[in-house]
Amino acid sequence: MLRTLAPQVLAVLVRRSGDLADAQDALQEALLAAATQWPVDGVPDNPHGWLVVVGQRRLVDAWRSQESRRRREALVASPEAVVDPPDGDDSLLLLFGCCHPALSPASAVALTLRSVGGLSTAEIARAFLVPEATMAQRLSRSRRILRELEEPFLMPSATEYPERLRAVLRVLYLMFNEGYASTSGPAVTRADLAVEAQRLSRALRTSLPDDPEVTGLLALILLTDARRPSRTGPEGQLVPLAEQDRSAWDAEMVAEGVRLVEEALSTEAVGEYQLQAAIAAVHDEASTADDTDWPQVLALYGLLERMTGNPMVTLNRAVALAMVRGPSEGLALLGTLDPVLGTHHRFLAVRGHLRERAGDPVGAADDLLAASRRTTSTAERDYLLLQVSRLRHPSR
């Protein structure tokens, strides 16, 4: 409950104070008070309101001795302040505030993942492929920049939307990815993050119903998250896409996602999230893994690669290329990525898979073992080690 409520309460405190760092400090004290009092006194009827009130009091206490902040104190403690959540979604206000144009796109993404998504600094660092200490400094610098701005936590005007929208979409995309394929811990997925990313994406589409990339992102999230029920086995183990029970996929989610991606692609402006959603739709509409329209997947990845220049897209295109033209061509394309992704666990896992298909079980096992040593996901490591054992001991 506290994990779910924390971003919502933080958004209210930020809106009323205008300072993210102070609001986060007040939130932490409110959460600590809840963690110690609720087990004894019981959960209040309105836990959200309880946390807001306690957080407001902490803000007032912190500012009372600072003469220069009397104006803010009066704002927070004013009789007009309400306890219940307002009709609008303060999480969106917090989302756009953290994506303020004064911040670099990378810093905005990281700050929002920390403040709205609740990811740890270590998790965000892994998502950006940087050391944890570097990410901690980036987050601290971002809070300092926002503190020096005049009312950074206001919903952007219509003219400001394009400037912040790309960063906001990237935030939601990374948040969902962490929820669908957790980068740390024993669990394959983190449902709370996946659900929150979907909720915020829906809210964003309500604000921007005609933006094709907003629609494309929501479609991508729905089409991918529809598979979550079959992504783990009975003992919590990772199940790859080709081996999943497709009858367990959420058919309503798939239908909505397909409808949305068709709507988004009907516009003249085609973006990266629309293309990713189209790829997800091809997979979801195939009744079995063997029925997948791999030539269409390959063509879509080709468009996405030209649009983004992202080496991870090229990695996925190599898989599609191998499915269409054979593993040798897929391996040849992977060779061009070796200088960039040669030590990344996903690169090694894909190369191991293609080497096995090419008839090289020894090389495949070596790659999969190296990948297992580099991944930070326990479930993914266990899956890779299981494949290594299968390749090295086929008679078992």
N, C-alpha and C positions, 0 to 999 in steps of 0.2 A: 504493500500500500504506500509506504513512504517513498519508494522508488518511483512509483507512478505519479504521486502528488508533487514530488520535489520540483520538476521543471515548471509545473503549473503555478506553484506558489512563488518560485523564483521570478517568473514572468510578472506576477502582480507586484512583487516588491521592487523589481526593476522599474516598472511603469511608474510607481509612486515615488521612487527615490531618484531615478535617473542615473544611478551609479551601480554598475554590475558588481564590482568588487565588494562594496558595502552590502549589497543585497545578498551576495553569496555567503558572506560572513554571518549575516542575520539568519539566513536559511539554515546554515549548519547548526547554529545554536537552537533554532526551533526544532530541527530534527532530533537533536540530542535530547531536548526536553521531552519530545514525544516518545522517544525510545525508552526513557526512564519513567515517565509518568503513566503512559497508556497501559502498560502491563499491570500496573497497580490500580489505577482509577478506572480503567476501561477506555475503549476507543470512543471519543466524543461523537455526538450525532452528526456533526459537520466537521470532519477531520481537516478538510481543506481550509475552512474558515478559521479553525483553531490554530493551524500553522501560520496563516496570514496574520492573525492578531498577535501571536507571539513574535513573529518576525518583525512586525511593525514596532512593537515595544522595544525590541533589541535595536532597531534603527534609531528610534527616538533616544534611547539611552546612550547610544554611541555618539549622537550628534549634539546632545544637550549641552555639553561643555564646550562646544566649538561655536563661537559667536558668528563666524562667517557662514555657518550652515543653518541659521535660524529660519531662513525662508523654506528650506527643504523640510525642516522639522514641522513647520506649520502645515505644509502640504500633506505630509504623511499622517499627521495626527488630526487632520481636519475632520469635523463631524460628518462631512459628505463621504468619507471613506467607508466603503461597504465591505462586509465580510464575505458574502456569497460571491462566487465567480460572476463577472459581468457577462452580458449576453454575447459579446465578442470573445474571440479566442486569444487570450493573452500570450499563448505559446507562439502564435504567429508574430505578434509584436516583438517578442524576444528573438524569434528566428530572424526577422529582418533587421533588428537592431544589431545582432551579432554579425550580420553581413553588411555592415555599414561601409560605404565606399572609401572611408578613410583608412580602412584595413586592406591589406593585400588579399587577393582571393584565397590564398593558402591559409593565411591567418584567420580569415573569416570562417572558413570551413572548420578549422580546428577549434576555434572558440565556440562555435555553435554546437559542435559534437560534444564538447565538454559541458556546456551550459544547458542545452536543450535535450541532447541525446543521453547525457549521463555517462558517456564513455570515460574511462580512465585515461590519464595522460599516456600511459604505456600503450594502450590500445590505439589511441590516435597516432602515436609515433609509428607504430607498425603499419598503419594504414598509409602513412606518408613516407615510409621507408627512411626514417631519420632516427637518430638516437633519442632516447627518452629525455635526456637533459636538454637537448636542442628544442624539443617540443615544449618543455616546461618554460623555457625562456621566451618562446614565441607566444605562449598563452599569457604570460605575465606582461609582456610588452603590449599585447592587444588590449588588455584591460586598462593599462595605463593610457593608451591612446584614446579609448572611449571616455575615460574619466575626464579628459581635457576638452571634450567636445561639448557643444551646447545642445542638450536634449537629444542624445543619439537614439534613444529608444522611443521613437515615434514611427508609426507606419509610414512607409515611403509614399510619396505622391505618385500619380500616374506617370509622370516624366522620369521619376527615379526608379521605377520598377525594372526596366531593362538592365540598369547598371548593377542591381543587386540580385537579379533573378538567377543568373548563371551560378553564382556562388551558393544561393539557397538550394537550387536543384542538386548541386554537387554534394551539399551537406546531407540532404535526404537520401541520395544515392548511396553514399558511404555509410550512413546510419543503417540503411536497410541491409547492405552487404554484411555489415558486422552482425546484424541480427540473424540473417539467413545462413551465413557461414562464419561462425565465430572464430576469431583468430587466436583465441587463448582459452584455456580451461578444458575440462573434459567433455562438455556438451558440444554437439554438432551445431546447434542453433541457439539463439537467444531470442525467444519469442517476444519478449517485452520490447526490444529494440525494433524488431520487424513490424510489430503492430503499431508502435509509435510512429515509425516512418510512414506507414500506410495512412495513419490518421492525419498526420501533418500534410501529406501529399493530397489527401482529399480536401482538406481545408484550403490548401493553396489553390487547388483547381476551382473551388467555389469562388475564390477571389478573382481568378483568371481563367474563366471557362473557355475562352477562345484562343488561349495560347497553346499551340500544338505540342511544344516540348513539355509543358506542365502535364498535359494529357498523356503524352508519351511516357513520361516517368511513372505516372500512376499506373498506366497499362503494364509497364515493365515490372513494377512491384507486384501487381496482382497476378500476372502470368507466372512469375517466379515463385511467389509465396504460395501459390496454389499447390505446389509440389511438396511443401514442407511436411505434410502428414506421412509421406513415404520416404522422406530423406534420411530417416534413422530406422534402424532395425529394432527388433524386440528387446535387445540388450543395450540400446542406445548407440549402436555402432553406425558409422557413416555408410550410406548406400548411394553409390554413384547413379547418375541420371539413367544410364542404359539399363540398370538393374532394378529400377524402382517399379513398384506396383502402381500402374497408372490409373487403375480403378479407384485408388485411394485419393487421387488428386481432387481438389475442390472444383467441381464442375461449374458451379456458379461463378467462382472467381475467374476461371478460364474464359467463360462466355463473356463476362464483363470486360476482361482484359482485351479479348479479341475485338469486341465492339469498339472499345476506346482506341485501340491502335489503328483500326480501319478509319475511324473518325479523324485521328491525328494525321494520318498519311494522305488524307483527301485534300489537305491544304497544299499550297505551293512551297512553303518553307519546311524542308525536311531536316531534322536535327539528329544528334547522336542518340538521344534517348528513344526517339521514335524507331530508329533502326535497331537498337537493342531490343525493343519491345517486339518488333517484327520477327526477329530471330527467335525470341522466346515463344512467340505464337506458333512458329513453324514446329518447334519441338512439342508444344502442348497439343497441337492438333493432330499429331501423329499417333495412331492407335497403339503402335509398338515402336521400340527404338529402331528396328529394321525398316520401318515405314517412313522414317524421317526423310524429308526432301533435302538431302545434303547439297545438291547443286544450288538450290535457292539459299541455303545457309551460307555457302561459300560466296555467292554473289553479294549477299548482304554484308558479310564481313569485309569484302573488298571495298564496298562503298564506305563502310565505317572506318576502315583503315585509312583511306584517302582523306576522309574528313578530319580525323583526329591525330593521325600519326603516332598513336599510342602503341608501344611494343606489345602490351598485353593483348591488344586486338589482333596483332599479327600472330601471336601465340595461338589464339583461338582459331584464326584463319588456317594455321598449319594443321590443326586437327581436322577441320572441314575439308581441307585439300587432300589430306590422307584418306578420308572417307570417300572422296570422289575419284581421285587419281592414283591412290595407293600410298603406302607408308613411306616409300623412298622419296617421293616428292614432298611429303610433309616434313621429313627429316632434312631435306635440302633447304627448305624455307627456315626451319629451326636454326640451321647453321648460321644464317645471317643475323640471328638474335644472340648468338653466344657472347659477343663482346658486351652486350647490354644486360642480358638476363641470365648469363651463364651460371651464376651461383644461386639464383632464385629457386625456391622449392617448387613452384608451379612449372617453371621451365623444365627442371629435372624430372618431375613427375610425367609431364607430357612426353618428353623424349624417351623416358622409360617405356611408356605405353606404346609409342610408335616403334621402338626397337623390338618390343615383343611381337608386334604385328608383322615386323619385317623378318622375323625368324632369328633374332639375337637375344635369347633369354639371359645370357650372362651379362651382356651390356645393359639390358633392361633392369635386371636385379641391382646392378651397381648404381644405376641412376636413381631407382626408387629408394634404395637405402640412403643415398646422399640426400634425397628430398626429405626423407623421414627425419633426418638429423637437423634440417633447417626449418621445418615448419614449427610454429608455436602452438598449433592446435593438437591437443592430445588425441582427439578422435581421428584426425587426418593422419597423424603419425602411426596410430595403431593400424589403420587401414593399409597404409603403405608397407608397413612391416609384414602384414599378413600376405600381401602380394609378393614381397621378397621371398618369404618362406615358400610360397606356392611355386615360384619360379626355380628356386634352388633345390627344392625337395619335392618334385612333382609326384613321386610315388606315395607320399604320405596322405 
